[in-house]
Amino acid sequence: MTLTWNGRRREMYFQDGPWFDLAPDRGPAEVLATYDNGLPAAVVAPFGRGAVGVVGPHPEASPDWYSDSGLPVPADVRADLTQDLVDRVMQAGRAG
């Protein structure tokens, strides 16, 4: 599936993942990625004294996930989006 992560279009493995309903009265949340319909696909939000990151698709998917499912392997499959999610959760946790 194609989505927009940090302003850039990317292909990502997807298997019945959720979207996230962000209630404005529940505090700030950073949307890292959106589906083509504009709904949040990856979010970092404050939680307790730290932060939590949630993602619907699978940025951690390696090429074998695609080939095992009979899907073509996108040219841009790498761990950078997984690392971005972890980095942003850690940064948000330190800020909270």
N, C-alpha and C positions, 0 to 999 in steps of 0.2 A: 504494500500500500504506500501511496505517496502522502506525505504530510509536510508541514512547515515547522522546522525546529530552529529556533533562534533566528527567524527571518529567512532561512534557506530551505529550499525544497529538498527532501530526502526520501529515499525508499527505505521501508522498514518492514520487518516480518510482523504480521498481524494475525491473531487467532482469537476472535471473539472478545477483544479487549474492551474496556469501558471508556466512557468519556466522563468528565468530572463537572459536577454542578457546583459552581462557586457562589455561595451566598454572600452578598456584600456585607451583611451584618456579622459575619464570622471572622473578620479580620483580613489582613492583606494576604494575597497569594500571588506568586509569580508563575505565569503561564509560559512554559518553555517551548511547548509545541502545540499545534492545532491540527485537527483533521481538515480536509478540504471544505467541510461544511461550517468551519469556524469554531466548532466545539473543542474545548481543551483536551489534549491527548497526553500531556505531561505537565505536572504542576509541582512546585515546591511551596510549602506553606508552613507557618509557625505551628508548633505543637508542643505544648508544655513549655519547658525551658529550652527547647531545641527547635528542630524542624523535621519535616517529613517530605519525602519525594515520592510521587506516585506517577505511574506511566501505564497507559493502555497497551500500546504496541510493545515490541521487544527490541530495544536498542542493543541488548546483549547477544542477539542472535548471530551466530557464526554462519559462514557459507553452507555448512552441512544442514542447518535447519531448513534452508530453502530447497536444496537438492533432495533431501529426504522427503519433502512434501511435494516434489515434482514441480517446483517453482524455479524460474530463472534467478540466478544469483546477481543482484544489483552490483554495479561497478563500485559503488561507494560504501560497501559493507566494511566497517571497521569499528573499533571500540571507542571512537571519539565521543559519541553521544552518550554512551554509558558513563564515561569519565566526566562529561559535562554535568550529567545529572548528579553524580556523587559529589563533585566539586561544589555545585550550587547548594546542595543540602548541607554540606559542611560549612560553607560560608554563611548561609542563613542561620544555622545553628549557633555559630559564634556570635552573630549579631543579636540573637534573641536573648 
